[in-house]
Amino acid sequence: MTNRLTQWFAAALLGLSALAAQAQDWVAGEHYRVISNPVPTADASKVEVVEAFGYWCPHCNAFEPMLAPWSKQLPADVSFENMPVVFSRSHELLARAYYAADLLGIKEQVHQPIFDALHMQRVRFRDAEQIADLFAQYGAERDKVLKEMNGFSVGMKLKMGASRAKSYEVQGVPSMIVNGKYIVSASEAGSNANMLEVVEYLIDKERASN
């Protein structure tokens, strides 16, 4: 019994050492960047995680099937949100679509279908009418979709999103921002899976500092 206990204890220590070594492998400036001026979060009682993405981005499309289940299993003290990034005028329509879906309460229903329409069905969205047609398939009223797409609230969210992306120092998508302090990309972390591991490491880092 004593030998078994000793072996178990040794194995446990080895496992903890491996985890510690792995965590220490994530280095600021190499696997993630420290944001120059930390951005205040919406809720100081939670660790905030933001995904900077674009529906038009093939890398974001490839990341979504991994990100979606991961984000739904986050603990209660972690908040998560998507943030569409507009790098050019051609990206604005789909960012408006995201914000309109969020305001209409159908984001969960249409988020993946927008990706699918673009990357699987090769749809080229050119105007709000096409977005309204897609959203109508998920129970939204076309008139309400068009009103939100071109409305004041979505316009303000676009401006706020552009300001946040600049403050977060977003250089490409997908990127993930942790607590307004750190930004991680797949190219820096090494892969999409590594990006989530780095984010988890940073969540633990922030949790420990509170």
C-alpha positions as CSV (number, residue, x, y, z in Angstrom):
1,M,0.0,0.0,0.0
2,T,2.8,2.3,0.9
3,N,4.6,1.7,-2.4
4,R,1.4,2.3,-4.3
5,L,0.8,5.5,-2.5
6,T,4.3,6.6,-3.1
7,Q,4.0,5.8,-6.8
8,W,0.7,7.7,-7.0
9,F,2.2,10.7,-5.3
10,A,5.2,10.7,-7.6
11,A,2.9,10.4,-10.7
12,A,0.8,13.3,-9.4
13,L,3.9,15.4,-8.9
14,L,5.1,14.6,-12.3
15,G,1.8,15.6,-13.8
16,L,1.8,18.9,-11.9
17,S,5.4,19.5,-13.1
18,A,4.4,18.8,-16.7
19,L,1.5,21.3,-16.4
20,A,3.7,23.9,-14.9
21,A,6.3,23.4,-17.6
22,Q,3.7,23.7,-20.2
23,A,2.3,26.9,-18.7
24,Q,5.8,28.4,-18.5
25,D,6.2,27.7,-22.2
26,W,3.7,30.5,-23.0
27,V,5.9,33.5,-23.2
28,A,4.8,37.2,-23.6
29,G,6.1,38.6,-26.8
30,E,6.4,35.2,-28.3
31,H,3.1,33.3,-27.9
32,Y,1.0,36.3,-27.0
33,R,1.3,40.1,-26.8
34,V,0.7,42.4,-23.8
35,I,-1.5,45.3,-24.9
36,S,0.2,48.6,-24.4
37,N,-2.6,50.3,-22.6
38,P,-5.0,47.9,-20.8
39,V,-8.6,48.3,-21.8
40,P,-11.2,48.4,-19.0
41,T,-13.6,45.4,-19.1
42,A,-17.4,45.5,-18.7
43,D,-17.5,43.5,-15.5
44,A,-14.5,43.6,-13.1
45,S,-15.8,40.5,-11.3
46,K,-15.2,38.3,-14.4
47,V,-12.3,37.5,-16.7
48,E,-13.3,38.8,-20.0
49,V,-12.5,37.0,-23.3
50,V,-13.2,38.6,-26.6
51,E,-12.8,37.0,-30.0
52,A,-11.9,39.4,-32.8
53,F,-13.2,37.8,-36.0
54,G,-14.5,38.4,-39.5
55,Y,-17.2,36.3,-41.2
56,W,-15.2,36.8,-44.4
57,C,-12.1,35.3,-42.9
58,P,-11.4,31.6,-43.9
59,H,-9.2,31.2,-40.7
60,C,-12.1,32.4,-38.6
61,N,-14.4,30.0,-40.4
62,A,-12.0,27.1,-39.6
63,F,-11.7,28.2,-36.0
64,E,-15.4,28.5,-35.3
65,P,-16.2,24.7,-34.9
66,M,-13.4,24.6,-32.2
67,L,-14.3,27.9,-30.5
68,A,-18.0,27.5,-30.2
69,P,-18.0,24.4,-27.9
70,W,-15.0,25.8,-26.0
71,S,-16.8,29.1,-25.3
72,K,-19.9,27.3,-24.0
73,Q,-18.0,25.4,-21.4
74,L,-16.2,28.3,-19.8
75,P,-16.6,28.7,-16.0
76,A,-19.1,31.2,-14.6
77,D,-16.4,33.7,-13.7
78,V,-15.4,34.1,-17.4
79,S,-17.4,36.1,-19.9
80,F,-17.1,35.6,-23.6
81,E,-18.1,37.6,-26.7
82,N,-17.4,37.8,-30.4
83,M,-16.4,41.1,-31.9
84,P,-16.5,41.6,-35.7
85,V,-13.5,43.6,-37.0
86,V,-13.8,45.9,-40.0
87,F,-10.5,46.3,-41.8
88,S,-12.1,47.7,-45.0
89,R,-15.4,49.1,-46.2
90,S,-16.2,45.6,-47.7
91,H,-16.3,44.1,-44.2
92,E,-18.9,46.5,-42.8
93,L,-22.0,44.8,-44.2
94,L,-21.2,41.5,-42.3
95,A,-20.3,43.3,-39.1
96,R,-23.7,45.1,-39.3
97,A,-25.3,41.6,-39.8
98,Y,-23.6,40.4,-36.6
99,Y,-24.8,43.3,-34.5
100,A,-28.3,43.2,-36.0
101,A,-28.6,39.5,-35.2
102,D,-27.4,40.2,-31.6
103,L,-29.9,43.0,-31.1
104,L,-32.7,40.8,-32.6
105,G,-31.8,38.0,-30.2
106,I,-31.0,35.5,-33.0
107,K,-27.2,35.5,-33.0
108,E,-26.9,32.0,-31.7
109,Q,-29.2,30.8,-34.6
110,V,-27.5,32.6,-37.5
111,H,-23.8,32.9,-36.5
112,Q,-22.7,29.6,-38.0
113,P,-25.1,29.8,-41.0
114,I,-23.5,33.1,-42.0
115,F,-20.1,31.4,-42.1
116,D,-21.6,28.5,-44.0
117,A,-23.3,30.7,-46.5
118,L,-20.0,32.5,-47.3
119,H,-17.5,29.6,-47.1
120,M,-19.6,26.5,-48.1
121,Q,-22.4,27.9,-50.3
122,R,-20.2,30.7,-51.8
123,V,-22.8,33.3,-51.3
124,R,-21.5,36.9,-51.8
125,F,-23.5,39.2,-49.6
126,R,-23.8,42.6,-51.3
127,D,-26.6,44.3,-49.4
128,A,-28.8,44.2,-46.4
129,E,-31.6,42.6,-48.4
130,Q,-29.6,39.4,-48.7
131,I,-28.9,39.4,-45.0
132,A,-32.6,39.8,-44.3
133,D,-33.4,36.9,-46.6
134,L,-31.0,34.7,-44.6
135,F,-32.3,35.8,-41.2
136,A,-35.9,35.2,-42.3
137,Q,-35.0,31.5,-42.6
138,Y,-34.5,31.6,-38.8
139,G,-37.7,33.3,-37.9
140,A,-36.7,37.0,-38.1
141,E,-39.0,39.6,-39.7
142,R,-37.3,41.0,-42.8
143,D,-38.5,44.6,-42.0
144,K,-37.0,44.4,-38.5
145,V,-33.7,43.1,-39.9
146,L,-33.4,45.9,-42.4
147,K,-34.4,48.5,-39.8
148,E,-31.7,47.2,-37.4
149,M,-29.0,46.8,-40.1
150,N,-29.4,50.5,-41.0
151,G,-30.3,51.8,-37.6
152,F,-28.6,54.0,-35.0
153,S,-27.8,51.2,-32.6
154,V,-25.9,49.1,-35.1
155,G,-24.1,52.2,-36.3
156,M,-23.0,53.0,-32.7
157,K,-21.8,49.4,-32.2
158,L,-19.8,49.6,-35.4
159,K,-18.0,52.7,-34.1
160,M,-17.5,51.2,-30.6
161,G,-16.1,48.0,-32.2
162,A,-13.7,50.0,-34.3
163,S,-12.5,51.8,-31.3
164,R,-12.1,48.6,-29.3
165,A,-10.2,46.8,-32.1
166,K,-7.8,49.8,-32.2
167,S,-7.3,49.8,-28.4
168,Y,-6.8,46.0,-28.4
169,E,-4.1,46.5,-31.1
170,V,-5.8,43.9,-33.3
171,Q,-3.5,43.2,-36.3
172,G,-5.4,40.2,-37.8
173,V,-8.2,37.7,-37.2
174,P,-9.0,35.5,-35.5
175,S,-7.4,37.0,-32.4
176,M,-8.4,36.6,-28.8
177,I,-8.2,39.3,-26.1
178,V,-8.1,38.3,-22.4
179,N,-9.2,40.9,-19.8
180,G,-8.3,43.8,-22.0
181,K,-4.6,43.1,-21.3
182,Y,-3.4,40.4,-23.6
183,I,-4.0,39.5,-27.3
184,V,-3.3,36.0,-28.8
185,S,-3.3,34.9,-32.4
186,A,-2.9,31.5,-34.0
187,S,0.2,32.6,-35.8
188,E,1.8,33.6,-32.5
189,A,0.5,30.6,-30.5
190,G,1.3,28.1,-33.2
191,S,-2.2,26.8,-34.0
192,N,-5.9,27.3,-33.2
193,A,-5.7,24.7,-30.5
194,N,-2.6,26.4,-28.9
195,M,-4.4,29.7,-29.1
196,L,-7.1,28.4,-26.8
197,E,-4.5,26.9,-24.5
198,V,-2.7,30.2,-24.2
199,V,-6.1,31.9,-23.5
200,E,-6.8,29.4,-20.8
201,Y,-3.3,30.1,-19.3
202,L,-4.0,33.8,-19.4
203,I,-7.5,33.3,-17.8
204,D,-5.8,31.4,-14.9
205,K,-3.1,34.2,-14.7
206,E,-5.8,36.9,-14.4
207,R,-7.9,34.8,-12.0
208,A,-4.9,34.4,-9.7
209,S,-4.1,38.1,-9.8
210,N,-7.6,39.1,-8.5
